[in-house]
Amino acid sequence: MKWWLPQASMSAAETDRLLWALVLLSFAVLALVFGLMFRYIVKYRAGSDLDRGAVAQKSWIFEISWTGATLLIFFGLFVWGADLYVRLFEAPKNGLKIYVIAKQWMWKIEHVGGQREINALHVPVGIPIELVMTSEDVIHDFSVPAFRIKHDVLPDRYETLSFTANRPGTYELYCTQFCGLDHSKMVGEVVVLPQPQFQAWLEQHGTGDTLAAAGRILFTRFGCGGCHGSNATGSEIESTVRAPSLAGLYGNPVPLSNGTVTIADERYLHDSIVAPERQIVAGYAPIMPSFAGQLGEEDLLKLVAYIKSLAPERPQ
């Protein structure tokens, strides 16, 4: 058993400080309460000749003061923890996106450049990483104790998690959500490399096709251009009005038929492929078929990457 873990990410030290502050404050309150209890047990024990006198008046000022003080301190710890939590799940600016697919009982990693890994994740030191995670079957949990990160990986949904590794090395990766018979074997490693070595690793393991290039092949194979037309595939298929334009869609607001507006992020693109009936674009009929069961999560990642790569149309 390891009694102390390395602080291998930018947030690890702050997480440890928060936990130690919570533990020490809890022990302080525990010592105060039980210390007073034992003091009065001994002082006013049976047989003591201490003059107890009249019953003392209750001091509301004392009780309110110490209760209010501990409440404020614990609330301060809550605010600190909430701020740290938000920063862990906030997409970093200019971060490196890496896609994680959980499956009984392995971790499959997809890099934007097409590099693929099984039960291993290579990342550069000092560069913010944004993990986009999903599951092909049941709920899993992505946990790297040395980074102090842990997050559920859910089927049919994209979850994000951010970190910045600050120490080269190899660190354990676990699934910490019971996911079936071989749950204990669902382990891996995160390899943190200096930036030049990471770049060399990318070049050595490159497949030639990026995720977006592979997604373009799938887009054509499944006939997506039949409705989305030239807005998605250049000049291959004549544009129609059966479906909204995909060119420049990613990251922009999308008005929906129920009067609300959503942002076309990766979750929206994923759901629009596997469950298009959930969010119907305003002005269009709900005629798009679901591709759930026809496309695995790896293929969905490629399609989403291709749609993200589409630049806005230039005016004629």
TORSE-142597 format. One record per residue (C-alpha): residue number from 1; chain; z, x, y; residue in one letter. Coordinates in steps of 0.1 Angstrom, whole numbers, plus 5000, padded with zeros to 4 digits. Example, Ala and Ser with C-alpha at 12.3 -4.5 7.8 and 13.67 -1.06 7.14 Angstrom:
ATOM   n chain   pz   px   py res
ATOM   1     A 5078 5123 4955   a
ATOM   2     A 5071 5137 4989   s
***
This chain:
ATOM   n chain   pz   px   py res
ATOM   1     A 5000 5000 5000   m
ATOM   2     A 4991 5013 5035   k
ATOM   3     A 5020 5008 5058   w
ATOM   4     A 5000 5017 5089   w
ATOM   5     A 4963 5011 5096   l
ATOM   6     A 4941 5032 5119   p
ATOM   7     A 4932 5016 5153   q
ATOM   8     A 4894 5019 5149   a
ATOM   9     A 4882 4994 5175   s
ATOM  10     A 4887 4990 5212   m
ATOM  11     A 4908 4959 5207   s
ATOM  12     A 4930 4972 5178   a
ATOM  13     A 4956 4989 5200   a
ATOM  14     A 4960 4958 5223   e
ATOM  15     A 4963 4936 5192   t
ATOM  16     A 4991 4959 5178   d
ATOM  17     A 5009 4958 5212   r
ATOM  18     A 5008 4920 5212   l
ATOM  19     A 5021 4918 5177   l
ATOM  20     A 5049 4943 5184   w
ATOM  21     A 5059 4924 5215   a
ATOM  22     A 5061 4892 5196   l
ATOM  23     A 5081 4908 5168   v
ATOM  24     A 5105 4925 5192   l
ATOM  25     A 5111 4894 5213   l
ATOM  26     A 5116 4873 5182   s
ATOM  27     A 5142 4898 5170   f
ATOM  28     A 5159 4898 5204   a
ATOM  29     A 5162 4861 5204   v
ATOM  30     A 5174 4862 5167   l
ATOM  31     A 5200 4888 5176   a
ATOM  32     A 5213 4868 5206   l
ATOM  33     A 5216 4835 5187   v
ATOM  34     A 5232 4850 5155   f
ATOM  35     A 5252 4875 5175   g
ATOM  36     A 5269 4847 5194   l
ATOM  37     A 5273 4827 5162   m
ATOM  38     A 5291 4855 5144   f
ATOM  39     A 5312 4864 5175   r
ATOM  40     A 5326 4829 5178   y
ATOM  41     A 5330 4826 5140   i
ATOM  42     A 5353 4857 5141   v
ATOM  43     A 5370 4849 5174   k
ATOM  44     A 5378 4813 5165   y
ATOM  45     A 5383 4817 5128   r
ATOM  46     A 5410 4796 5110   a
ATOM  47     A 5444 4812 5114   g
ATOM  48     A 5436 4829 5146   s
ATOM  49     A 5464 4828 5171   d
ATOM  50     A 5440 4826 5200   l
ATOM  51     A 5449 4800 5226   d
ATOM  52     A 5420 4777 5226   r
ATOM  53     A 5432 4756 5255   g
ATOM  54     A 5412 4726 5268   a
ATOM  55     A 5376 4720 5257   v
ATOM  56     A 5353 4739 5281   a
ATOM  57     A 5328 4721 5303   q
ATOM  58     A 5292 4725 5293   k
ATOM  59     A 5273 4748 5316   s
ATOM  60     A 5238 4734 5321   w
ATOM  61     A 5229 4762 5345   i
ATOM  62     A 5235 4788 5317   f
ATOM  63     A 5216 4768 5291   e
ATOM  64     A 5186 4760 5313   i
ATOM  65     A 5184 4796 5325   s
ATOM  66     A 5182 4813 5291   w
ATOM  67     A 5160 4786 5276   t
ATOM  68     A 5136 4787 5305   g
ATOM  69     A 5135 4825 5305   a
ATOM  70     A 5126 4827 5268   t
ATOM  71     A 5101 4799 5272   l
ATOM  72     A 5083 4818 5300   l
ATOM  73     A 5082 4850 5280   i
ATOM  74     A 5068 4833 5249   f
ATOM  75     A 5043 4815 5270   f
ATOM  76     A 5032 4848 5286   g
ATOM  77     A 5026 4861 5251   l
ATOM  78     A 5006 4830 5243   f
ATOM  79     A 4984 4836 5274   v
ATOM  80     A 4980 4872 5264   w
ATOM  81     A 4969 4863 5229   g
ATOM  82     A 4946 4836 5241   a
ATOM  83     A 4928 4860 5265   d
ATOM  84     A 4924 4885 5237   l
ATOM  85     A 4911 4858 5213   y
ATOM  86     A 4885 4847 5239   v
ATOM  87     A 4873 4883 5245   r
ATOM  88     A 4869 4888 5207   l
ATOM  89     A 4846 4858 5204   f
ATOM  90     A 4827 4862 5237   e
ATOM  91     A 4792 4877 5233   a
ATOM  92     A 4792 4912 5249   p
ATOM  93     A 4766 4920 5275   k
ATOM  94     A 4739 4943 5261   n
ATOM  95     A 4756 4942 5227   g
ATOM  96     A 4739 4950 5194   l
ATOM  97     A 4734 4919 5173   k
ATOM  98     A 4738 4922 5135   i
ATOM  99     A 4735 4893 5112   y
ATOM 100     A 4759 4888 5083   v
ATOM 101     A 4752 4864 5054   i
ATOM 102     A 4781 4857 5030   a
ATOM 103     A 4774 4847 4994   k
ATOM 104     A 4794 4845 4962   q
ATOM 105     A 4803 4873 4960   w
ATOM 106     A 4787 4897 4983   m
ATOM 107     A 4780 4905 5020   w
ATOM 108     A 4744 4907 5030   k
ATOM 109     A 4736 4924 5063   i
ATOM 110     A 4704 4921 5083   e
ATOM 111     A 4697 4943 5113   h
ATOM 112     A 4672 4933 5140   v
ATOM 113     A 4649 4961 5131   g
ATOM 114     A 4646 4948 5095   g
ATOM 115     A 4672 4971 5079   q
ATOM 116     A 4691 4954 5051   r
ATOM 117     A 4724 4963 5034   e
ATOM 118     A 4746 4949 5007   i
ATOM 119     A 4784 4951 5010   n
ATOM 120     A 4780 4977 5037   a
ATOM 121     A 4777 4976 5075   l
ATOM 122     A 4766 5006 5095   h
ATOM 123     A 4774 5005 5133   v
ATOM 124     A 4774 5030 5161   p
ATOM 125     A 4806 5042 5178   v
ATOM 126     A 4812 5031 5214   g
ATOM 127     A 4785 5003 5215   i
ATOM 128     A 4796 4966 5216   p
ATOM 129     A 4786 4948 5183   i
ATOM 130     A 4780 4910 5181   e
ATOM 131     A 4781 4897 5145   l
ATOM 132     A 4762 4865 5139   v
ATOM 133     A 4776 4852 5106   m
ATOM 134     A 4768 4823 5082   t
ATOM 135     A 4774 4815 5045   s
ATOM 136     A 4750 4804 5018   e
ATOM 137     A 4776 4785 4997   d
ATOM 138     A 4813 4782 5005   v
ATOM 139     A 4837 4793 5032   i
ATOM 140     A 4843 4830 5033   h
ATOM 141     A 4862 4851 5057   d
ATOM 142     A 4850 4884 5073   f
ATOM 143     A 4880 4907 5078   s
ATOM 144     A 4882 4944 5088   v
ATOM 145     A 4919 4953 5091   p
ATOM 146     A 4912 4986 5108   a
ATOM 147     A 4894 4967 5136   f
ATOM 148     A 4920 4939 5137   r
ATOM 149     A 4893 4913 5133   i
ATOM 150     A 4891 4883 5110   k
ATOM 151     A 4870 4852 5112   h
ATOM 152     A 4858 4824 5089   d
ATOM 153     A 4822 4824 5078   v
ATOM 154     A 4810 4788 5073   l
ATOM 155     A 4780 4774 5055   p
ATOM 156     A 4752 4758 5076   d
ATOM 157     A 4768 4771 5108   r
ATOM 158     A 4766 4803 5129   y
ATOM 159     A 4798 4820 5138   e
ATOM 160     A 4801 4850 5161   t
ATOM 161     A 4825 4878 5163   l
ATOM 162     A 4825 4909 5186   s
ATOM 163     A 4840 4943 5184   f
ATOM 164     A 4835 4979 5196   t
ATOM 165     A 4843 5006 5171   a
ATOM 166     A 4858 5037 5188   n
ATOM 167     A 4864 5060 5158   r
ATOM 168     A 4838 5073 5133   p
ATOM 169     A 4847 5068 5097   g
ATOM 170     A 4845 5043 5068   t
ATOM 171     A 4867 5012 5068   y
ATOM 172     A 4874 4985 5043   e
ATOM 173     A 4857 4951 5046   l
ATOM 174     A 4873 4921 5028   y
ATOM 175     A 4868 4884 5022   c
ATOM 176     A 4902 4869 5030   t
ATOM 177     A 4894 4833 5021   q
ATOM 178     A 4895 4824 4984   f
ATOM 179     A 4859 4817 4975   c
ATOM 180     A 4857 4815 4938   g
ATOM 181     A 4862 4833 4905   l
ATOM 182     A 4852 4868 4917   d
ATOM 183     A 4868 4865 4952   h
ATOM 184     A 4887 4898 4947   s
ATOM 185     A 4854 4917 4942   k
ATOM 186     A 4839 4905 4975   m
ATOM 187     A 4846 4938 4993   v
ATOM 188     A 4826 4962 5013   g
ATOM 189     A 4828 4989 5039   e
ATOM 190     A 4820 4994 5075   v
ATOM 191     A 4806 5028 5083   v
ATOM 192     A 4810 5038 5119   v
ATOM 193     A 4786 5066 5129   l
ATOM 194     A 4780 5086 5161   p
ATOM 195     A 4751 5072 5180   q
ATOM 196     A 4725 5099 5171   p
ATOM 197     A 4734 5096 5134   q
ATOM 198     A 4732 5058 5136   f
ATOM 199     A 4697 5060 5151   q
ATOM 200     A 4687 5084 5124   a
ATOM 201     A 4701 5059 5098   w
ATOM 202     A 4680 5031 5113   l
ATOM 203     A 4649 5051 5112   e
ATOM 204     A 4655 5062 5076   q
ATOM 205     A 4661 5027 5063   h
ATOM 206     A 4635 5009 5084   g
ATOM 207     A 4613 4985 5065   t
ATOM 208     A 4584 4984 5089   g
ATOM 209     A 4588 4947 5097   d
ATOM 210     A 4614 4935 5122   t
ATOM 211     A 4632 4902 5117   l
ATOM 212     A 4609 4886 5143   a
ATOM 213     A 4578 4898 5125   a
ATOM 214     A 4590 4885 5092   a
ATOM 215     A 4598 4852 5109   g
ATOM 216     A 4563 4849 5123   r
ATOM 217     A 4549 4850 5087   i
ATOM 218     A 4573 4822 5077   l
ATOM 219     A 4564 4802 5107   f
ATOM 220     A 4528 4803 5097   t
ATOM 221     A 4535 4797 5060   r
ATOM 222     A 4555 4766 5066   f
ATOM 223     A 4530 4751 5090   g
ATOM 224     A 4553 4750 5120   c
ATOM 225     A 4524 4755 5144   g
ATOM 226     A 4510 4721 5133   g
ATOM 227     A 4534 4704 5157   c
ATOM 228     A 4546 4732 5180   h
ATOM 229     A 4511 4746 5184   g
ATOM 230     A 4500 4774 5206   s
ATOM 231     A 4533 4773 5225   n
ATOM 232     A 4547 4791 5194   a
ATOM 233     A 4518 4810 5178   t
ATOM 234     A 4496 4822 5207   g
ATOM 235     A 4461 4808 5204   s
ATOM 236     A 4460 4801 5166   e
ATOM 237     A 4466 4763 5168   i
ATOM 238     A 4458 4739 5195   e
ATOM 239     A 4488 4727 5214   s
ATOM 240     A 4500 4691 5209   t
ATOM 241     A 4526 4668 5223   v
ATOM 242     A 4543 4660 5190   r
ATOM 243     A 4570 4686 5194   a
ATOM 244     A 4585 4706 5224   p
ATOM 245     A 4573 4740 5233   s
ATOM 246     A 4591 4770 5217   l
ATOM 247     A 4578 4795 5242   a
ATOM 248     A 4607 4808 5262   g
ATOM 249     A 4630 4782 5247   l
ATOM 250     A 4659 4806 5237   y
ATOM 251     A 4688 4807 5261   g
ATOM 252     A 4675 4778 5282   n
ATOM 253     A 4689 4742 5287   p
ATOM 254     A 4675 4715 5265   v
ATOM 255     A 4678 4678 5276   p
ATOM 256     A 4686 4656 5246   l
ATOM 257     A 4677 4619 5240   s
ATOM 258     A 4714 4609 5243   n
ATOM 259     A 4715 4620 5279   g
ATOM 260     A 4733 4653 5273   t
ATOM 261     A 4721 4688 5278   v
ATOM 262     A 4726 4717 5253   t
ATOM 263     A 4717 4754 5254   i
ATOM 264     A 4691 4767 5230   a
ATOM 265     A 4712 4794 5214   d
ATOM 266     A 4711 4806 5178   e
ATOM 267     A 4732 4777 5166   r
ATOM 268     A 4709 4752 5181   y
ATOM 269     A 4678 4768 5167   l
ATOM 270     A 4694 4770 5132   h
ATOM 271     A 4705 4733 5133   d
ATOM 272     A 4671 4722 5146   s
ATOM 273     A 4655 4736 5115   i
ATOM 274     A 4679 4724 5088   v
ATOM 275     A 4692 4693 5105   a
ATOM 276     A 4668 4682 5133   p
ATOM 277     A 4682 4647 5134   e
ATOM 278     A 4715 4659 5150   r
ATOM 279     A 4700 4667 5184   q
ATOM 280     A 4667 4650 5194   i
ATOM 281     A 4649 4664 5224   v
ATOM 282     A 4644 4639 5251   a
ATOM 283     A 4609 4624 5252   g
ATOM 284     A 4601 4632 5216   y
ATOM 285     A 4602 4611 5185   a
ATOM 286     A 4626 4622 5156   p
ATOM 287     A 4597 4631 5133   i
ATOM 288     A 4606 4667 5124   m
ATOM 289     A 4615 4671 5087   p
ATOM 290     A 4645 4690 5076   s
ATOM 291     A 4640 4723 5059   f
ATOM 292     A 4674 4724 5043   a
ATOM 293     A 4671 4735 5007   g
ATOM 294     A 4636 4750 5014   q
ATOM 295     A 4648 4780 5034   l
ATOM 296     A 4677 4803 5026   g
ATOM 297     A 4699 4817 5053   e
ATOM 298     A 4680 4850 5053   e
ATOM 299     A 4647 4832 5060   d
ATOM 300     A 4664 4811 5087   l
ATOM 301     A 4676 4843 5104   l
ATOM 302     A 4640 4855 5105   k
ATOM 303     A 4627 4822 5119   l
ATOM 304     A 4653 4821 5146   v
ATOM 305     A 4646 4858 5155   a
ATOM 306     A 4609 4849 5159   y
ATOM 307     A 4616 4819 5181   i
ATOM 308     A 4639 4841 5202   k
ATOM 309     A 4611 4866 5206   s
ATOM 310     A 4586 4841 5221   l
ATOM 311     A 4581 4848 5258   a
ATOM 312     A 4575 4819 5282   p
ATOM 313     A 4540 4808 5287   e
ATOM 314     A 4521 4822 5317   r
ATOM 315     A 4505 4796 5339   p
ATOM 316     A 4467 4793 5335   q
***
